[in-house]
Amino acid sequence: MIVDDITLPTGLKIGGEWRHTGRADIPVYNPANESLLTSIASADSQDAKDAIDAASRGFAEWRKTSPRHRSEVLRRAYHLMQERKETIARIITLEEGKTLNEARGEVNYASEFFRWFADQVVQMNDALSSAPNGDKAIMVTHHPVGVAYLVTPWNFPAAMATRKIAPALAAGCSVILKPATETPLTALYVAALLTEAGVPDDAISVLPSKSARSISEVMFADERVRKVSFTGSTEVGRVLLHNAAERVVNSSMELGGNAPLLVLDDADFDTAVEQTLVAKIRNAGESCIAANRIYVARQHYQAFSEALAAKMGALIMGDGTQDGVDIGPLVNRDTQKKVASLVDDAVAKGANLLTGGVQPSGAGYFYPPTVLNDIPENADIRYTEIFGPVAVIIPFDDEQAAIDAANNTIFGLAAYVMSSDAAHAVSVAKQLEAGVVGINKGVISDPAAPFGGMKQSGLGREGGYVGINEFTETQYIGLDWPGCSQ
């Protein structure tokens, strides 16, 4: 496949080899028109074993490099992604569906992880202190955990990969990436770019596969794989954690969400509407931190519903490669059917449809921006992560009751608060059981901030000052040090 006069890799990357298996090829479709973009190789168990062999060699080499060297390689990766921004954005749009403007934003976000961790790696220092009782010195060192198995979803194919790859490489680990079958082209291209930036061939492998289970079985059975980092559904995360438990594999999980958004009675109305739109409609709602349940103070409820419906109804839906398009298609037919089913169920049970709600005919996995209010208690959409451009608006009369309702879920990834009183907003935010909270902001992810969930939305954090720690082991050395008792 050729994009912007660049031939994209379509084979497995196993160390320094691009392997074209010729078996069980994975078709990659354009969700805007359902056309076949290309087919790529699908990894099997032997490929996974070969990737572990390569990663083991790569780890032995890469871990010995200096923090300064790793920093410079990551910084080159950042600059290369910026130089190739238009190409990467076009790949993302073609295989995932988001608009080119959104794809460019994803490239900026994704590349920033390389720049952020390029800075963090040179600031990881061993610590030496005296024990309180004066009998020894306490030395604390950090070691790379080892070969890291990284599993990423389709909705942000560049950013979800670099958010894991960057801290892993910064720490000195080698990586094996298994991208989603819907969006493997971005991952393969980024891997090739990392080799160009100076990452040793064996330090990074990429294994798209139709058989995720067989790949994972090999990974969890091999003692050399010491880390798994997964972003995806809670259901799959539970399975991976169960598998990881057999060998007590170091695990990080960024799992499902059901993000509440609270519009408080003191919210600035225009800001609340605008930022709710952003929190809901980004990537056509296909985001684990998308606003899912929108709780609005009764005094704003009707006007807010109408204003949000007017804005969402005015969005232009179409092929994300075209100018003037605000929202692209969903990623595949199953996602389209799920969203339509949730809306149809809510309307059949009495919900009020303010805009959208009718799936268009023709090619492409489109679903229109939709706003519902007066949602009955028994509607499935109140309790299910929608992953589509559907706003569910629920009124509240009592703030504490709204907070309790927001927390009444097994998930705890993201939440949002709209209020013109900062102290009030922070007070409410601290009561929300979510690892990430935005106040008057619909876009809150940042490489410099720790990202992760509470409850069944995950374990560990990605990004921020702590992100690199997920790929290190902390070692304490107690030593007899001259003068430590003085």
Residue pairs with C-beta under 8 A, 6 or more apart in sequence:
1 7
1 8
1 10
1 37
1 38
1 185
2 8
3 87
3 90
3 91
3 94
4 86
4 87
4 90
6 87
8 38
8 91
8 185
8 188
8 189
9 18
9 188
9 189
9 191
9 192
10 20
10 38
10 39
10 40
10 41
10 185
10 188
11 18
11 19
11 20
11 21
11 40
11 41
11 188
12 18
12 19
12 20
12 21
12 41
12 43
12 47
12 51
12 205
12 206
12 207
12 208
13 19
13 188
13 191
13 192
13 204
13 205
13 206
13 207
14 47
14 50
14 51
14 54
14 205
14 207
15 50
15 51
15 53
15 54
15 55
15 57
15 58
15 201
15 202
15 205
16 54
16 201
16 202
19 41
19 47
20 41
21 41
21 42
21 43
21 44
21 47
22 41
23 41
23 42
23 44
24 42
24 44
24 210
24 211
25 39
25 40
25 41
25 42
26 39
26 40
26 41
26 42
26 181
26 184
26 208
26 209
26 210
27 36
27 38
27 39
28 36
28 37
28 38
28 39
28 40
28 95
28 182
28 183
28 184
28 185
29 35
29 36
29 37
29 95
29 332
30 36
30 37
30 94
30 95
30 97
31 95
31 96
31 97
31 328
31 329
31 330
31 331
31 332
31 364
31 365
32 97
32 318
32 319
32 320
32 321
32 328
32 329
32 364
33 319
33 363
33 364
34 363
34 364
34 365
37 94
37 95
37 185
38 185
40 184
40 185
40 188
40 208
41 208
42 208
42 209
42 210
42 211
43 51
43 178
43 207
43 208
43 209
43 211
43 215
44 209
44 211
44 214
45 214
45 215
45 217
45 218
47 207
47 209
48 176
48 207
48 214
48 215
48 218
48 219
49 218
49 222
51 176
51 205
51 207
52 147
52 176
52 218
52 219
52 222
52 224
52 225
54 201
54 202
54 205
55 147
55 174
55 175
55 176
55 202
55 203
55 205
55 224
55 225
56 147
56 174
56 224
57 202
58 174
58 200
58 201
58 202
58 203
58 204
59 144
59 146
59 147
59 172
59 173
59 174
59 203
59 224
61 200
61 202
61 203
62 70
62 169
62 172
62 173
62 174
62 199
62 200
62 203
63 144
63 172
63 173
65 172
67 121
67 122
67 124
68 122
70 118
70 121
70 169
70 170
70 172
71 118
71 119
71 121
71 122
71 170
72 118
72 198
73 169
73 197
73 198
73 199
74 114
74 115
74 117
74 118
74 121
74 166
74 169
74 170
74 197
75 114
75 115
75 118
76 197
76 198
77 111
77 114
77 166
77 193
77 194
77 197
77 199
78 111
78 112
78 114
78 115
78 118
80 193
80 196
80 197
81 88
81 107
81 110
81 111
81 114
81 158
81 162
81 190
81 193
82 107
82 108
82 111
84 193
85 104
85 107
85 108
85 111
86 104
87 189
88 103
88 107
88 158
88 186
88 189
88 190
89 100
89 103
89 104
89 106
89 107
90 100
90 103
90 321
91 185
91 186
91 189
92 98
92 103
92 106
92 107
92 157
92 158
92 183
92 186
93 99
93 100
93 103
93 320
93 321
93 328
94 185
94 321
95 157
95 182
95 183
95 184
95 185
95 186
96 103
96 154
96 155
96 157
96 182
96 183
96 186
96 331
97 284
97 320
97 328
97 329
97 330
97 331
97 365
98 106
98 283
98 284
98 320
98 328
99 320
99 325
99 326
99 327
99 328
100 320
100 321
102 282
102 283
102 320
102 328
103 320
106 156
106 158
106 159
107 158
109 159
109 445
109 447
110 156
110 158
110 159
110 161
110 162
110 163
110 190
111 162
112 447
113 159
113 162
113 163
113 165
113 166
113 167
113 447
113 463
114 162
114 166
115 447
116 166
116 447
116 448
116 463
117 166
117 167
117 169
117 170
117 447
117 467
117 468
118 170
120 167
120 170
120 465
120 467
120 468
121 170
121 171
121 468
124 142
124 171
124 468
124 472
126 139
126 140
126 141
126 142
127 138
127 139
127 140
128 137
128 138
128 139
128 140
129 137
129 138
130 136
130 137
130 138
130 481
130 484
131 137
131 138
131 478
131 484
134 484
134 485
134 486
135 484
135 485
136 478
136 479
136 480
136 481
136 484
137 478
137 479
137 480
137 481
137 484
138 476
138 477
138 478
139 476
139 477
139 478
139 479
140 474
140 475
140 476
140 477
141 474
141 475
141 477
142 171
142 469
142 472
142 473
142 474
142 475
143 172
143 472
143 473
143 475
144 171
144 172
144 173
144 471
144 472
144 473
145 171
145 173
145 226
145 227
145 250
145 471
145 472
145 473
146 173
146 224
146 225
146 226
146 227
147 173
147 174
147 175
147 176
147 224
147 225
147 226
147 227
148 164
148 168
148 173
148 174
148 175
148 176
148 225
148 226
148 227
148 228
148 229
148 471
149 175
149 176
149 178
149 216
149 219
149 225
149 227
149 228
149 229
150 161
150 164
150 165
150 168
150 175
150 176
150 177
150 178
150 228
150 229
150 230
151 177
151 178
151 212
151 216
151 228
151 229
151 230
151 231
151 232
151 240
152 160
152 161
152 164
152 177
152 178
152 179
152 180
152 187
152 231
152 232
153 160
153 180
153 231
153 232
154 179
154 180
154 181
154 182
154 183
154 331
155 283
155 286
155 287
155 288
155 331
156 283
156 287
157 179
157 180
157 183
157 184
157 185
157 186
157 187
158 186
158 187
158 190
160 231
161 177
161 179
161 186
161 187
161 190
162 190
163 231
163 447
163 451
163 462
163 463
163 467
164 175
164 177
164 229
164 231
164 462
165 175
165 177
165 190
165 194
165 204
167 462
167 463
167 467
167 468
167 470
167 471
168 174
168 175
168 227
168 229
168 471
169 175
169 194
169 199
169 203
169 204
170 468
170 471
171 468
171 471
171 472
173 227
173 471
174 202
174 203
174 204
175 203
175 204
175 205
176 204
176 205
176 206
176 207
176 219
176 225
177 187
177 191
177 204
177 205
177 206
177 207
178 206
178 207
178 208
178 209
178 212
178 215
179 186
179 187
179 188
179 206
179 208
181 208
181 209
181 210
182 331
182 332
183 331
184 206
184 208
187 206
187 208
188 206
188 208
191 204
191 205
191 206
194 204
195 201
195 204
207 215
209 215
216 240
216 243
217 243
219 225
219 228
220 228
220 243
220 244
220 246
220 247
220 249
223 247
225 249
226 249
226 250
227 249
227 250
227 251
227 252
227 470
227 471
228 240
228 244
228 249
228 250
228 251
228 252
229 251
229 252
229 253
229 460
229 462
229 470
230 236
230 237
230 240
230 251
230 252
230 253
230 254
230 255
231 253
231 254
231 255
231 288
232 254
232 255
233 255
233 256
234 255
234 256
234 410
234 411
234 456
234 457
235 256
237 253
237 255
237 256
237 458
240 251
240 253
241 251
241 253
241 459
243 249
244 251
250 473
251 459
251 460
252 452
252 458
252 459
252 460
252 461
252 462
252 470
253 458
253 459
253 460
254 288
254 413
254 451
254 452
254 453
254 457
254 458
254 460
254 462
255 288
255 411
255 413
255 453
255 456
255 457
255 458
256 288
256 385
256 411
256 413
256 456
256 457
257 288
257 289
257 290
257 292
257 385
257 411
257 413
257 414
257 453
257 457
258 292
258 293
258 383
258 384
258 385
258 409
258 411
258 413
259 279
259 289
259 290
259 291
259 292
259 293
259 413
259 414
259 415
259 416
259 434
260 291
260 292
260 293
260 294
260 295
260 405
260 406
260 407
260 415
260 416
260 432
260 434
261 276
261 279
261 280
261 291
261 292
261 293
261 294
261 295
261 415
261 416
261 417
261 418
262 295
262 402
262 403
262 406
262 415
262 416
262 417
262 418
262 428
262 432
263 272
263 276
263 294
263 295
263 296
263 297
263 300
263 304
263 418
264 297
264 399
264 417
264 418
264 419
264 424
264 425
264 428
265 297
265 299
265 300
265 399
266 419
266 420
266 421
266 424
267 297
267 300
267 418
267 419
267 420
268 418
268 420
268 440
269 300
269 303
269 304
269 307
271 418
271 420
271 440
272 300
272 304
272 418
272 440
273 304
273 307
273 308
273 311
274 311
274 442
275 416
275 418
275 438
275 440
275 441
275 442
276 291
276 294
276 308
276 391
276 416
276 418
276 442
277 308
277 311
277 312
277 442
278 442
278 443
279 289
279 290
279 291
279 416
279 438
279 442
279 443
280 290
280 291
280 294
280 312
280 389
280 391
280 442
281 312
281 315
281 326
281 327
281 369
281 389
282 290
282 442
282 443
283 290
284 327
284 328
284 329
284 330
284 367
284 388
284 389
285 386
285 387
285 388
285 389
285 390
286 330
286 331
286 335
286 387
286 388
287 387
288 385
288 413
288 414
289 413
289 414
289 436
289 444
289 445
290 386
290 387
291 391
291 416
291 442
292 385
292 386
292 392
293 382
293 392
293 394
293 405
293 406
294 308
294 391
294 392
294 393
294 394
295 394
295 395
295 396
295 402
295 405
295 406
296 304
296 305
296 393
296 394
296 395
296 396
297 395
297 396
297 397
297 399
297 402
298 395
298 396
298 397
301 373
301 393
301 395
304 393
305 354
305 371
305 373
305 393
306 354
308 371
308 391
308 393
309 354
309 355
309 371
309 391
310 355
312 355
312 356
312 369
312 370
312 371
312 389
312 391
313 354
313 355
313 356
313 369
313 371
315 326
315 327
315 369
316 324
316 325
316 326
316 327
317 325
317 326
317 327
317 328
317 360
317 366
317 368
317 369
318 325
318 328
319 325
319 328
319 329
319 364
320 328
320 329
327 369
327 389
329 336
329 364
329 365
329 366
329 367
330 336
330 339
330 365
330 366
330 367
330 388
331 365
332 365
333 365
335 365
335 387
335 388
336 359
336 365
336 366
336 367
336 388
338 387
338 388
339 367
339 386
339 387
339 388
339 389
339 390
340 359
340 367
342 380
342 381
342 384
342 386
342 388
342 390
343 353
343 356
343 357
343 370
343 372
343 381
343 390
345 379
345 380
345 381
346 372
346 375
346 376
346 379
346 380
346 381
346 392
347 353
347 357
347 372
349 376
349 378
349 379
350 374
350 376
351 372
351 373
351 374
351 375
351 376
351 379
351 381
352 372
352 373
352 374
353 370
353 371
353 372
354 371
354 372
354 373
355 368
355 369
355 370
355 371
356 367
356 368
356 369
356 370
356 371
356 389
356 390
357 368
357 370
357 372
358 368
359 366
359 367
359 368
360 366
360 368
367 388
367 389
367 390
368 389
369 389
369 390
369 391
370 389
370 390
370 391
371 390
371 391
371 393
372 381
372 390
372 391
372 392
372 393
373 392
373 393
373 394
373 395
375 381
375 382
375 392
375 393
375 394
381 390
381 392
382 392
382 394
383 409
385 411
386 392
394 405
396 402
396 405
399 428
403 428
403 431
403 432
406 415
406 432
407 431
407 432
407 433
409 455
410 455
410 456
411 453
411 455
411 456
411 457
412 433
412 434
412 435
412 453
412 454
412 455
412 456
412 457
413 434
413 435
413 436
413 452
413 453
413 454
413 457
413 458
414 434
414 435
414 436
414 437
414 438
414 444
414 453
415 429
415 432
415 434
415 436
415 437
415 438
416 437
416 438
416 439
416 441
416 442
416 444
417 425
417 428
417 429
417 432
417 437
417 438
417 439
417 440
418 425
418 439
418 440
419 425
419 428
419 439
419 440
422 439
425 439
425 440
426 439
429 437
429 439
433 454
433 455
434 453
434 454
434 457
435 450
435 451
435 452
435 453
435 454
435 457
435 458
435 461
436 444
436 445
436 449
436 451
436 452
436 453
437 444
438 444
445 451
445 463
446 463
447 463
447 464
448 463
448 464
449 463
449 464
450 461
450 462
450 463
450 464
450 465
450 466
450 467
451 461
451 462
451 463
451 464
452 458
452 459
452 460
452 461
452 462
460 470
461 467
461 470
462 470
